[in-house]
Amino acid sequence: MRHRRKSSTPGRAASAALICWLACGLVGGQPTAALGWSEFGLAEDPALVRADGPEIQEPFFDFLLGLVAADSTGHWSGRQLRAHATALGRESRFPLDELVSVSRERPDSTAVAGYPGVPVAAVWRITLTGPQDRPMPYSILGYHPGSLRLAGELVLIELAPGDLDLTLRQGDDIVHRTVTGVRVFALAEGYVVLDADGWLDALLGAGLDDAWTLGFVTGREEGRLLGLGVSVGRKGRQIYGEFDFADDEVLAHGRPLVSALSRRSRAWLNTGAGNLPPPWIEP
């Protein structure tokens, strides 16, 4: 990852804790076509879709991404986040009443030591009233696929932004694409688990799986903000999911660019390095 200095542009480039609150993680790790067919029909390439209105619809994401864009550090109460949502005049999909606080602080020596050679920008701590077990707030292919379980406290290590040159297949050709301002958020403490409903798992087969979140990634694709959740299945299957902030939805069909970004991000989002909790062990 080629790191660069923080841009003075006010846009919310590339970052956040909790991509997809934790909604992503539903597409297998193998590359798929950008224009894909399923039993649900032909899907448009998400890169071609543009939404009118704000770049980020969800108030929770808007708040977090705003802190990163301003490189803010400090402590914010759940009341402040709820006031932010009210000021925007947009309803949140998330249980903001259960949110106690959010903090973003500079890393200590322990956090820095875990990622040698990679600048660590900040450490996030998100505190809830207690562990959560709620229906998945976003639909996938027209279904709400199960429940989302969250630990009462989540700690994420935010790696400083950099540009990634990615290699991917486009038709019969191998091409290079660059995602700028890439930030990785490693879930260092706590857990975020998507528990898929059994009947839907049987219906969609390989298109859906239980997912243990390893972390989140943000960046810009030709100026467009993108979000990615990186997960692992119960049997070690590599899983990722893309989130569209402007349309506030999970994108069901994996794009080659996003698949390549998922693969590269696992250099930092892997349990073998000892920086992440062992998957599928909940207290």
Salt bridges, closest charged atoms under 4 A:
GLU55 OE2 - ARG220 NH1 2.84
ASP62 OD1 - ARG12 NH2 3.04
ASP62 OD2 - HIS84 NE2 2.75
ASP71 OD1 - ARG104 NH1 2.98
ASP71 OD2 - ARG106 NH2 2.97
GLU98 OE2 - ARG134 NH2 3.59
GLU153 OE1 - ARG125 NH1 2.98
GLU158 OE2 - ARG104 NH2 3.00
GLU158 OE2 - ARG183 NH1 2.46
ASP163 OD1 - ARG4 NE 3.66
ASP165 OD2 - HIS176 ND1 3.22
ASP195 OD2 - ARG149 NH1 2.94
ASP209 OD2 - ARG237 NH1 3.68
ASP210 OD2 - ARG234 NE 2.80
GLU221 OE2 - ARG177 NH2 3.24
GLU221 OE1 - ARG224 NH1 3.31
GLU221 OE1 - ARG255 NH2 2.91
GLU242 OE2 - ARG224 NH1 3.94
GLU242 OE2 - ARG255 NH2 2.66
ASP244 OD2 - ARG224 NH2 3.59
ASP248 OD2 - ARG93 NE 2.81
GLU282 OE2 - ARG149 NH2 2.46
